[in-house]
Amino acid sequence: MNEDADLEALRRFDGVARLFPLPDFVLFPHVLKGLHIFEQRYRQMTEDALATDRLIAMVLLKPGWEEDYEGNPEIHSMSCIAHIVDHERLPDGKFNLEVRGLCRLQLEEEVLNLKLYRSARGKIACDPIHEDNPIVRMELAKAALPWLLNDKAAFSQLQAMFQSTLPLGVLCDILAYYLPLVAEAKQELLAEPGIDKRAELMLRKLRTNPPEILPMPRPVRHRKFPPDFSAN
C-alpha cells in the first residue's frame, strides 16, 4: 500500500465527489476492492478520476432503485471515498480497477453537471485518534470469532488482528466488510462515525439472529481474509 499516495489524493479532494452507486455493495475504509467498470457513464467517471485525483465515492442505492436505475435512484447519504490504486484499461473501453477505501464521506447535496455520471458535494469524516476500550475490544472478539469457526485460517488471522495494535474503528470496518451482513446492515455500520457507537452496533449485529444477518457461507478461496487494508 502507498499511504503517501492516499494522503495526497485526499489533500486534492475539492469537496465534490464522483458517485459510483451500487445496489448491494458497501465499501469501507481500510480495505481493497476490485471493480469491473463497463457502463458508459462509469467509464466516463473512471476516465475523469484517472485524469485528476483518482477518487470516486462508493455509495449504496436505497431500496426501490430498480424502478429508476438508469436515472437517479435514491442513495444513502454516507459513502466511502475510494482511491484508485491500480487500473487496467481493456481493449473494449471497459476497466478493471483496484480501489482502496480511505474514509467516510458524508454527502450533502448532489451537484448538477454535464457528465453521464452523478456528483455530490460532501465532507470527509475520517476516524479521529481514539483511546480504545479493551473490554469492548475483547467483547467484539468473542462475538466475531465464532463466525469463522468453519475457516481455521481466517479464525487464526482474526485472532491475530484483535491481539495487534489495529485501532478498534479499523477492526470494526474490516469485520463489517468481510462478514456476510446484508447490505443495509453494512450501510448502518458505515453511517456510524463514532467509534464506540460503531463497536456497540457491530456487537448487536453479531449477536442478532437472521434475517438481519445471513448465515456464514462456506469459505471461498478467492475471498481473502483479512482483506488488504490501510491503517491510515
N, C-alpha and C positions, 0 to 999 in steps of 0.2 A: 504494500500500500504506500501511497505517497501523501503524507499528511500535509506537506507544504503545498502541494497542488490543490488539495481540498480546501485549505485555508485561503489560498489565493483566489480560488473560484468563489468562495463566499464573500470575500472582500469586493469582488467585481459585481456582485449581485446588486442590481439597481432598484429593487423593490417590486419589479413586475416579473412574474414567473410564467413560463410557457407551461400549459397544463397538459398532462397526459392522463386522462381519466380512464379507469378500468372498472369493470363491473364486479370483479370478485378477487381483487388482489390489493393488499395493503403493504406498502414498503415502510420499513422502519430505519431509523438512524443506525449506523454502525455495520450494516450488512451489505453484501454484494448481491446483485441480481442480474441475470442475463435476460435480455429483451430482444424479441424479433419484431422489427418495425416494418409493416407492409402497407398500411393505409396511406393514401396520398397525403392527407393532412398531417400525419405524424412523420412522414418522410420530410415534409417541409419543416416541421418542428425540429427534427434532428439536424437538418442542414443548417438552420439558423443557430441552433445551440452550438454546433461544432465550429461555426464561424465566429462565435463570440465567447461567452463564458462557460460553455459546456454544461449548463444547468437546465434541468427540467423539474417540474413538480408532479410527483405521482399522487393521484387523488382518487378516492373511491367514489363511484357513482351511487346515488341513493336508489332505493328500491323503486321500481317502475321505469327504470331507464330504457327498457326495451321499446317503449312507445315512441321515443324520440332520440334513438341512438345516433342517427345521422345529423341531428340538430344540436341542441344544447340541453341535454338532460340535467337534472339537478345533481349537484355534487356536495360532498361534505366539506365543511369549512376548514378542517385541519388536514393538511397534506404533509408530505415529506419531500423536502428538496433534495435532489439527487445530482451527483456529479458523474458525467460520462467519463469513465476512466479508460475505456478502450472501445474501439468500434471497428466493424468490418463493413465496407460498402460492397454490396453484392451487384453482379452484372445487370440485374433487372431493376436496379434502383432501390431495392429494399436494403435494410441494415440489420446487422446483429450488433447489439450493444452490450456492454457491461457497465452497470451503474452502481455507485455506492451511495447509500443514504447518508446524508450529512447531518440534518437536524430537522425538527418540526418547522413547518411554515404555516402560520395562521392566515388563511385567505380572508381578505376584507371585502373586495368587490371585483367583479370582472371588468376588464378593460376592453373596449371596442378596438379592433384593429382590422387591417386589410388582409389578414392571413387566413389560411384554411383552418388553423387550429385556434383554440381558445387561450386567453391570457388572463391573469388576475393579479391585482396588487395584493401584497402580503407582507407580514412581519415575521422575521426569523425568531424562533424560540428554542435556542439550544439549552441543554441541561446546565444548570448552574453548579458551582462547586457545592458539594453536599456531604454532610457527615452522616454516613450510613449507620443505621441501627443494626447491630449484629444479631439481635433477636429476630428482627424482621427477615434478615438475610437467611438465618437458619430455618425459619418457618417456610420461607419460599423454597428453599432447597428440599425440605421434607415433602412439600406439596408437589414439586415438579418432578423429582426423581422417579416416583412410581410410574409416570407416564412413559418412561424409557426402559422399563424392565425387560421388554422384549428385544432390546438392542443393547447388548453389553458394551460395545464400543462407545456408543453415544452416551450411555449411562456413566461410563468412566470419565468421558470428556466433560460431561456436565458437572460431575463431582469436582473435577479439577478447576472448572470455571468458578464454582462457588467458593473454592478454597484459595482462589487467586485474589489479586488486588483490583479486579474489574469493579468499577462502581456499580451500585445497585441499579441505577437507572439503565445502564448498559445491559446488565443481566436481564432486566425486565423486557427490554426491547428485543434482545436476541430470542428469548423464550416466546414472546408474542409472535415473532416472525416464524419461528420454526414449528411450534406446536400447532396441532390441527384445530385451532379455533375457527369458528365461522367468521366470515369477513366482517360482519357487523360487530362482533366481539373484539376483533383485532382493531377495528376503527375506534372503538370506545377506549381502548388502551392507548392508541396513538393520540387521541384527543385529550389525554390527561397529561398536562405539562408538569404537574407536581410529582416529584419522585416518590415521596412517601405514599401519596394517594394512589399513584400508579402501582406501587408494590401491593398495597391493600386490595386494589381492584384485581390485580393478577391472582392474588391468593383466592379471592372469591370465585374467579373464573375457573381456577384449577380444582376447586372443591365443589363446583356445581355439576350436577348430572346433565346429560343431554336433555333437550335438544340444543342448549346454548353451546355446548362443547361436543364436538364429534369424537367418536372413538379413535384411539391411537391406531393408525394404519400399520400394516406390516412394513418393515424397513425397506426403503427404496435406495438402491445403490447410488443413483445419480444425485440424491439429495444429501448434501454434506451437512454433518452436524459436528461441532457448531459451525454455522455459516461463517465465511470470512467476514471480518468486521474491522471497523476502525474505532480506536478508543478516543479519538479527538472530540 
